């Protein structure tokens, strides 16, 4: 991974936190892949809202192939849609 030492350390802390949460949630085994999708909202000088959506992946990218990440995201999306449909 390229980037500053601070960025590398932050990604390591993020992965450690994700691993810990997974274990606390009952996941068994070794964390092999993860994707974090985030959104932030800010306002410009005119008061207009601006949204920013980001995707974070292990080490900032390059460690896990896009085909694996897209599959992981698609699987999560399908499961979420099924939950919404079941609740509706």
N, CA, C and O atoms as CSV, one atom per row, in Angstrom:
chain,resi,resn,atom,element,x,y,z
A,1,UNK,N,N,0.840,-1.174,0.000
A,1,UNK,CA,C,0.000,0.000,0.000
A,1,UNK,C,C,0.880,1.230,0.000
A,1,UNK,O,O,1.867,1.306,0.732
A,2,UNK,N,N,0.522,2.169,-0.807
A,2,UNK,CA,C,1.210,3.453,-0.780
A,2,UNK,C,C,0.500,4.361,0.203
A,2,UNK,O,O,-0.531,3.995,0.767
A,3,UNK,N,N,1.038,5.510,0.399
A,3,UNK,CA,C,0.424,6.460,1.314
A,3,UNK,C,C,1.326,6.734,2.495
A,3,UNK,O,O,2.405,6.159,2.635
A,4,UNK,N,N,0.858,7.619,3.328
A,4,UNK,CA,C,1.641,8.023,4.480
A,4,UNK,C,C,1.622,6.933,5.551
A,4,UNK,O,O,0.743,6.072,5.544
A,5,UNK,N,N,2.579,6.967,6.462
A,5,UNK,CA,C,2.530,6.022,7.581
A,5,UNK,C,C,1.231,6.139,8.376
A,5,UNK,O,O,0.706,5.136,8.858
A,6,UNK,N,N,0.712,7.360,8.515
A,6,UNK,CA,C,-0.544,7.561,9.239
A,6,UNK,C,C,-1.702,6.859,8.542
A,6,UNK,O,O,-2.554,6.262,9.199
A,7,UNK,N,N,-1.736,6.930,7.197
A,7,UNK,CA,C,-2.796,6.272,6.445
A,7,UNK,C,C,-2.681,4.757,6.569
A,7,UNK,O,O,-3.686,4.074,6.763
A,8,UNK,N,N,-1.479,4.233,6.458
A,8,UNK,CA,C,-1.282,2.785,6.610
A,8,UNK,C,C,-1.704,2.325,8.001
A,8,UNK,O,O,-2.354,1.289,8.147
A,9,UNK,N,N,-1.335,3.094,9.019
A,9,UNK,CA,C,-1.733,2.742,10.389
A,9,UNK,C,C,-3.249,2.796,10.554
A,9,UNK,O,O,-3.833,1.940,11.219
A,10,UNK,N,N,-3.884,3.793,9.955
A,10,UNK,CA,C,-5.341,3.921,10.054
A,10,UNK,C,C,-6.040,2.737,9.395
A,10,UNK,O,O,-7.017,2.215,9.932
A,11,UNK,N,N,-5.544,2.312,8.231
A,11,UNK,CA,C,-6.141,1.137,7.575
A,11,UNK,C,C,-5.955,-0.115,8.426
A,11,UNK,O,O,-6.847,-0.962,8.472
A,12,UNK,N,N,-4.831,-0.246,9.090
A,12,UNK,CA,C,-4.615,-1.404,9.957
A,12,UNK,C,C,-5.565,-1.383,11.141
A,12,UNK,O,O,-6.122,-2.415,11.512
A,13,UNK,N,N,-5.753,-0.205,11.741
A,13,UNK,CA,C,-6.699,-0.091,12.854
A,13,UNK,C,C,-8.125,-0.387,12.390
A,13,UNK,O,O,-8.896,-1.022,13.109
A,14,UNK,N,N,-8.474,0.077,11.186
A,14,UNK,CA,C,-9.801,-0.189,10.640
A,14,UNK,C,C,-10.005,-1.692,10.462
A,14,UNK,O,O,-11.036,-2.233,10.860
A,15,UNK,N,N,-9.029,-2.358,9.871
A,15,UNK,CA,C,-9.170,-3.806,9.674
A,15,UNK,C,C,-9.236,-4.534,11.016
A,15,UNK,O,O,-10.005,-5.484,11.163
A,16,UNK,N,N,-8.445,-4.103,11.987
A,16,UNK,CA,C,-8.498,-4.718,13.316
A,16,UNK,C,C,-9.879,-4.529,13.935
A,16,UNK,O,O,-10.414,-5.453,14.547
A,17,UNK,N,N,-10.461,-3.335,13.782
A,17,UNK,CA,C,-11.790,-3.068,14.334
A,17,UNK,C,C,-12.854,-3.904,13.632
A,17,UNK,O,O,-13.742,-4.450,14.287
A,18,UNK,N,N,-12.776,-4.008,12.319
A,18,UNK,CA,C,-13.746,-4.818,11.575
A,18,UNK,C,C,-13.635,-6.277,12.000
A,18,UNK,O,O,-14.652,-6.946,12.185
A,19,UNK,N,N,-12.429,-6.771,12.155
A,19,UNK,CA,C,-12.213,-8.152,12.601
A,19,UNK,C,C,-12.830,-8.375,13.979
A,19,UNK,O,O,-13.501,-9.380,14.211
A,20,UNK,N,N,-12.597,-7.429,14.891
A,20,UNK,CA,C,-13.148,-7.562,16.245
A,20,UNK,C,C,-14.675,-7.567,16.227
A,20,UNK,O,O,-15.299,-8.392,16.895
A,21,UNK,N,N,-15.277,-6.659,15.474
A,21,UNK,CA,C,-16.737,-6.608,15.394
A,21,UNK,C,C,-17.286,-7.904,14.794
A,21,UNK,O,O,-18.280,-8.442,15.282
A,22,UNK,N,N,-16.649,-8.399,13.752
A,22,UNK,CA,C,-17.098,-9.658,13.144
A,22,UNK,C,C,-17.088,-10.792,14.162
A,22,UNK,O,O,-18.045,-11.562,14.245
A,23,UNK,N,N,-16.019,-10.898,14.929
A,23,UNK,CA,C,-15.955,-11.961,15.940
A,23,UNK,C,C,-17.019,-11.770,17.005
A,23,UNK,O,O,-17.644,-12.740,17.433
A,24,UNK,N,N,-17.238,-10.529,17.442
A,24,UNK,CA,C,-18.272,-10.266,18.441
A,24,UNK,C,C,-19.672,-10.543,17.906
A,24,UNK,O,O,-20.576,-10.893,18.664
A,25,UNK,N,N,-19.846,-10.386,16.595
A,25,UNK,CA,C,-21.138,-10.679,15.957
A,25,UNK,C,C,-21.312,-12.170,15.674
A,25,UNK,O,O,-22.358,-12.589,15.177
A,26,UNK,N,N,-20.301,-12.966,15.986
A,26,UNK,CA,C,-20.426,-14.405,15.835
A,26,UNK,C,C,-19.815,-14.988,14.576
A,26,UNK,O,O,-19.994,-16.174,14.298
A,27,UNK,N,N,-19.095,-14.180,13.807
A,27,UNK,CA,C,-18.428,-14.709,12.618
A,27,UNK,C,C,-17.317,-15.654,13.080
A,27,UNK,O,O,-16.590,-15.356,14.027
A,28,UNK,N,N,-17.196,-16.783,12.408
A,28,UNK,CA,C,-16.139,-17.734,12.706
A,28,UNK,C,C,-15.116,-17.711,11.586
A,28,UNK,O,O,-15.458,-17.436,10.436
A,29,UNK,N,N,-13.870,-17.997,11.910
A,29,UNK,CA,C,-12.851,-18.070,10.873
A,29,UNK,C,C,-12.067,-16.775,10.749
A,29,UNK,O,O,-12.101,-15.908,11.622
A,30,UNK,N,N,-11.373,-16.679,9.651
A,30,UNK,CA,C,-10.467,-15.566,9.393
A,30,UNK,C,C,-11.129,-14.596,8.416
A,30,UNK,O,O,-11.668,-15.009,7.389
A,31,UNK,N,N,-11.086,-13.328,8.738
A,31,UNK,CA,C,-11.609,-12.301,7.833
A,31,UNK,C,C,-10.744,-12.275,6.579
A,31,UNK,O,O,-9.537,-12.046,6.659
A,32,UNK,N,N,-11.351,-12.505,5.434
A,32,UNK,CA,C,-10.590,-12.545,4.182
A,32,UNK,C,C,-10.851,-11.345,3.291
A,32,UNK,O,O,-9.970,-10.938,2.534
A,33,UNK,N,N,-12.036,-10.776,3.364
A,33,UNK,CA,C,-12.395,-9.643,2.510
A,33,UNK,C,C,-13.352,-8.744,3.273
A,33,UNK,O,O,-14.116,-9.202,4.122
A,34,UNK,N,N,-13.297,-7.473,2.959
A,34,UNK,CA,C,-14.257,-6.536,3.519
A,34,UNK,C,C,-14.349,-5.316,2.616
A,34,UNK,O,O,-13.414,-4.972,1.893
A,35,UNK,N,N,-15.512,-4.675,2.684
A,35,UNK,CA,C,-15.754,-3.426,1.965
A,35,UNK,C,C,-16.545,-2.543,2.922
A,35,UNK,O,O,-17.507,-3.000,3.540
A,36,UNK,N,N,-16.149,-1.298,3.043
A,36,UNK,CA,C,-16.866,-0.354,3.872
A,36,UNK,C,C,-17.388,0.757,2.967
A,36,UNK,O,O,-16.618,1.413,2.265
A,37,UNK,N,N,-18.689,0.958,2.990
A,37,UNK,CA,C,-19.309,2.029,2.213
A,37,UNK,C,C,-19.749,3.093,3.203
A,37,UNK,O,O,-20.428,2.795,4.185
A,38,UNK,N,N,-19.364,4.324,2.944
A,38,UNK,CA,C,-19.708,5.400,3.868
A,38,UNK,C,C,-20.289,6.587,3.114
A,38,UNK,O,O,-20.089,6.739,1.909
A,39,UNK,N,N,-21.005,7.414,3.841
A,39,UNK,CA,C,-21.556,8.634,3.254
A,39,UNK,C,C,-21.330,9.779,4.235
A,39,UNK,O,O,-21.419,9.603,5.450
A,40,UNK,N,N,-21.040,10.939,3.692
A,40,UNK,CA,C,-20.854,12.145,4.501
A,40,UNK,C,C,-21.661,13.270,3.861
A,40,UNK,O,O,-21.849,13.310,2.645
A,41,UNK,N,N,-22.122,14.160,4.688
A,41,UNK,CA,C,-22.904,15.292,4.219
A,41,UNK,C,C,-22.218,16.566,4.673
A,41,UNK,O,O,-21.783,16.673,5.820
A,42,UNK,N,N,-22.123,17.521,3.780
A,42,UNK,CA,C,-21.604,18.835,4.141
A,42,UNK,C,C,-22.399,19.883,3.364
A,42,UNK,O,O,-23.207,19.558,2.494
A,43,UNK,N,N,-22.152,21.119,3.696
A,43,UNK,CA,C,-22.855,22.218,3.040
A,43,UNK,C,C,-21.830,23.191,2.481
A,43,UNK,O,O,-20.833,23.500,3.133
A,44,UNK,N,N,-22.080,23.669,1.275
A,44,UNK,CA,C,-21.171,24.648,0.676
A,44,UNK,C,C,-21.512,26.043,1.193
A,44,UNK,O,O,-22.408,26.213,2.021
A,45,UNK,N,N,-20.790,27.024,0.697
A,45,UNK,CA,C,-20.962,28.398,1.177
A,45,UNK,C,C,-22.348,28.971,0.885
A,45,UNK,O,O,-22.759,29.935,1.530
A,46,UNK,N,N,-23.083,28.389,-0.083
A,46,UNK,CA,C,-24.443,28.838,-0.387
A,46,UNK,C,C,-25.493,28.083,0.413
A,46,UNK,O,O,-26.688,28.346,0.284
A,47,UNK,N,N,-25.047,27.144,1.240
A,47,UNK,CA,C,-25.981,26.368,2.038
A,47,UNK,C,C,-26.529,25.145,1.326
A,47,UNK,O,O,-27.401,24.455,1.855
A,48,UNK,N,N,-26.024,24.870,0.128
A,48,UNK,CA,C,-26.477,23.687,-0.602
A,48,UNK,C,C,-25.802,22.437,-0.045
A,48,UNK,O,O,-24.601,22.421,0.224
A,49,UNK,N,N,-26.612,21.394,0.119
A,49,UNK,CA,C,-26.078,20.139,0.629
A,49,UNK,C,C,-25.254,19.409,-0.415
A,49,UNK,O,O,-25.627,19.343,-1.586
A,50,UNK,N,N,-24.146,18.871,0.020
A,50,UNK,CA,C,-23.278,18.077,-0.855
A,50,UNK,C,C,-23.029,16.743,-0.162
A,50,UNK,O,O,-22.560,16.707,0.976
A,51,UNK,N,N,-23.338,15.667,-0.836
A,51,UNK,CA,C,-23.101,14.331,-0.304
A,51,UNK,C,C,-21.837,13.749,-0.911
A,51,UNK,O,O,-21.529,13.967,-2.083
A,52,UNK,N,N,-21.129,13.023,-0.106
A,52,UNK,CA,C,-19.936,12.320,-0.569
A,52,UNK,C,C,-20.080,10.862,-0.153
A,52,UNK,O,O,-20.303,10.563,1.020
A,53,UNK,N,N,-19.951,9.968,-1.109
A,53,UNK,CA,C,-20.013,8.545,-0.835
A,53,UNK,C,C,-18.636,7.966,-1.109
A,53,UNK,O,O,-18.033,8.223,-2.151
A,54,UNK,N,N,-18.156,7.192,-0.170
A,54,UNK,CA,C,-16.831,6.609,-0.319
A,54,UNK,C,C,-16.867,5.112,-0.137
A,54,UNK,O,O,-17.748,4.576,0.535
A,55,UNK,N,N,-15.915,4.446,-0.733
A,55,UNK,CA,C,-15.755,3.006,-0.581
A,55,UNK,C,C,-14.324,2.759,-0.125
A,55,UNK,O,O,-13.366,3.152,-0.791
A,56,UNK,N,N,-14.198,2.104,1.016
A,56,UNK,CA,C,-12.886,1.745,1.536
A,56,UNK,C,C,-12.710,0.245,1.431
A,56,UNK,O,O,-13.623,-0.520,1.745
A,57,UNK,N,N,-11.550,-0.171,0.993
A,57,UNK,CA,C,-11.227,-1.592,0.842
A,57,UNK,C,C,-9.876,-1.843,1.509
A,57,UNK,O,O,-9.140,-0.893,1.777
A,58,UNK,N,N,-9.539,-3.104,1.781
A,58,UNK,CA,C,-8.289,-3.390,2.478
A,58,UNK,C,C,-7.081,-2.681,1.864
A,58,UNK,O,O,-6.872,-2.709,0.651
A,59,UNK,N,N,-6.310,-2.058,2.716
A,59,UNK,CA,C,-5.073,-1.366,2.331
A,59,UNK,C,C,-5.278,-0.304,1.262
A,59,UNK,O,O,-4.324,0.064,0.577
A,60,UNK,N,N,-6.492,0.193,1.104
A,60,UNK,CA,C,-6.759,1.230,0.123
A,60,UNK,C,C,-6.931,0.728,-1.293
A,60,UNK,O,O,-7.072,1.534,-2.213
A,61,UNK,N,N,-6.924,-0.574,-1.495
A,61,UNK,CA,C,-7.141,-1.162,-2.820
A,61,UNK,C,C,-5.952,-1.961,-3.305
A,61,UNK,O,O,-4.826,-1.790,-2.837
A,62,UNK,N,N,-6.228,-2.833,-4.248
A,62,UNK,CA,C,-5.174,-3.626,-4.851
A,62,UNK,C,C,-4.953,-4.987,-4.216
A,62,UNK,O,O,-4.320,-5.857,-4.815
A,63,UNK,N,N,-5.472,-5.182,-3.001
A,63,UNK,CA,C,-5.278,-6.461,-2.316
A,63,UNK,C,C,-6.330,-7.496,-2.709
A,63,UNK,O,O,-6.050,-8.693,-2.768
A,64,UNK,N,N,-7.528,-7.021,-2.974
A,64,UNK,CA,C,-8.637,-7.907,-3.323
A,64,UNK,C,C,-9.135,-7.488,-4.697
A,64,UNK,O,O,-9.365,-6.305,-4.950
A,65,UNK,N,N,-9.300,-8.464,-5.581
A,65,UNK,CA,C,-9.735,-8.171,-6.943
A,65,UNK,C,C,-11.135,-7.577,-6.992
A,65,UNK,O,O,-11.987,-7.867,-6.151
A,66,UNK,N,N,-11.347,-6.737,-8.002
A,66,UNK,CA,C,-12.667,-6.112,-8.155
A,66,UNK,C,C,-13.775,-7.151,-8.293
A,66,UNK,O,O,-14.883,-6.934,-7.801
A,67,UNK,N,N,-13.503,-8.260,-8.944
A,67,UNK,CA,C,-14.543,-9.276,-9.106
A,67,UNK,C,C,-14.974,-9.830,-7.750
A,67,UNK,O,O,-16.140,-10.183,-7.576
A,68,UNK,N,N,-14.063,-9.913,-6.795
A,68,UNK,CA,C,-14.412,-10.391,-5.463
A,68,UNK,C,C,-15.186,-9.313,-4.703
A,68,UNK,O,O,-16.181,-9.607,-4.040
A,69,UNK,N,N,-14.724,-8.063,-4.804
A,69,UNK,CA,C,-15.396,-6.978,-4.104
A,69,UNK,C,C,-16.798,-6.745,-4.646
A,69,UNK,O,O,-17.735,-6.540,-3.875
A,70,UNK,N,N,-16.949,-6.777,-5.967
A,70,UNK,CA,C,-18.273,-6.585,-6.560
A,70,UNK,C,C,-19.204,-7.721,-6.171
A,70,UNK,O,O,-20.386,-7.492,-5.915
A,71,UNK,N,N,-18.693,-8.927,-6.125
A,71,UNK,CA,C,-19.504,-10.064,-5.693
A,71,UNK,C,C,-19.950,-9.908,-4.253
A,71,UNK,O,O,-21.098,-10.204,-3.924
A,72,UNK,N,N,-19.058,-9.447,-3.392
A,72,UNK,CA,C,-19.382,-9.230,-1.992
A,72,UNK,C,C,-20.461,-8.160,-1.841
A,72,UNK,O,O,-21.413,-8.335,-1.081
A,73,UNK,N,N,-20.310,-7.053,-2.567
A,73,UNK,CA,C,-21.305,-5.992,-2.520
A,73,UNK,C,C,-22.650,-6.449,-3.076
A,73,UNK,O,O,-23.700,-6.137,-2.514
A,74,UNK,N,N,-22.612,-7.186,-4.173
A,74,UNK,CA,C,-23.856,-7.666,-4.778
A,74,UNK,C,C,-24.572,-8.615,-3.831
A,74,UNK,O,O,-25.791,-8.536,-3.676
A,75,UNK,N,N,-23.840,-9.495,-3.208
A,75,UNK,CA,C,-24.442,-10.436,-2.257
A,75,UNK,C,C,-25.105,-9.684,-1.105
A,75,UNK,O,O,-26.230,-10.000,-0.718
A,76,UNK,N,N,-24.401,-8.684,-0.557
A,76,UNK,CA,C,-24.964,-7.904,0.543
A,76,UNK,C,C,-26.223,-7.168,0.097
A,76,UNK,O,O,-27.198,-7.093,0.846
A,77,UNK,N,N,-26.207,-6.627,-1.111
A,77,UNK,CA,C,-27.366,-5.904,-1.633
A,77,UNK,C,C,-28.559,-6.844,-1.797
A,77,UNK,O,O,-29.678,-6.477,-1.438
A,78,UNK,N,N,-28.353,-8.015,-2.318
A,78,UNK,CA,C,-29.436,-8.981,-2.511
A,78,UNK,C,C,-30.033,-9.365,-1.154
A,78,UNK,O,O,-31.254,-9.433,-1.007
A,79,UNK,N,N,-29.178,-9.612,-0.173
A,79,UNK,CA,C,-29.675,-9.966,1.165
A,79,UNK,C,C,-30.476,-8.826,1.782
A,79,UNK,O,O,-31.512,-9.061,2.404
A,80,UNK,N,N,-30.005,-7.600,1.614
A,80,UNK,CA,C,-30.726,-6.465,2.178
A,80,UNK,C,C,-32.079,-6.275,1.500
A,80,UNK,O,O,-33.077,-5.983,2.159
A,81,UNK,N,N,-32.104,-6.444,0.181
A,81,UNK,CA,C,-33.374,-6.331,-0.533
A,81,UNK,C,C,-34.357,-7.402,-0.092
A,81,UNK,O,O,-35.555,-7.140,0.012
A,82,UNK,N,N,-33.863,-8.600,0.166
A,82,UNK,CA,C,-34.731,-9.679,0.638
A,82,UNK,C,C,-35.300,-9.354,2.022
A,82,UNK,O,O,-36.468,-9.628,2.298
A,83,UNK,N,N,-34.471,-8.770,2.886
A,83,UNK,CA,C,-34.956,-8.380,4.214
A,83,UNK,C,C,-36.037,-7.309,4.108
A,83,UNK,O,O,-37.045,-7.367,4.813
A,84,UNK,N,N,-35.827,-6.330,3.226
A,84,UNK,CA,C,-36.813,-5.263,3.033
A,84,UNK,C,C,-38.109,-5.856,2.488
A,84,UNK,O,O,-39.190,-5.501,2.956
A,85,UNK,N,N,-38.021,-6.739,1.523
A,85,UNK,CA,C,-39.198,-7.354,0.921
A,85,UNK,C,C,-39.961,-8.175,1.967
A,85,UNK,O,O,-41.192,-8.186,1.986
A,86,UNK,N,N,-39.224,-8.850,2.822
A,86,UNK,CA,C,-39.861,-9.676,3.862
A,86,UNK,C,C,-40.580,-8.806,4.902
A,86,UNK,O,O,-41.635,-9.177,5.416
A,87,UNK,N,N,-39.990,-7.645,5.198
A,87,UNK,CA,C,-40.589,-6.741,6.181
A,87,UNK,C,C,-41.795,-5.992,5.625
A,87,UNK,O,O,-42.668,-5.551,6.373
A,88,UNK,N,N,-41.831,-5.852,4.273
A,88,UNK,CA,C,-42.872,-5.049,3.622
A,88,UNK,C,C,-44.130,-5.763,3.527
A,88,UNK,O,O,-45.107,-5.227,3.005
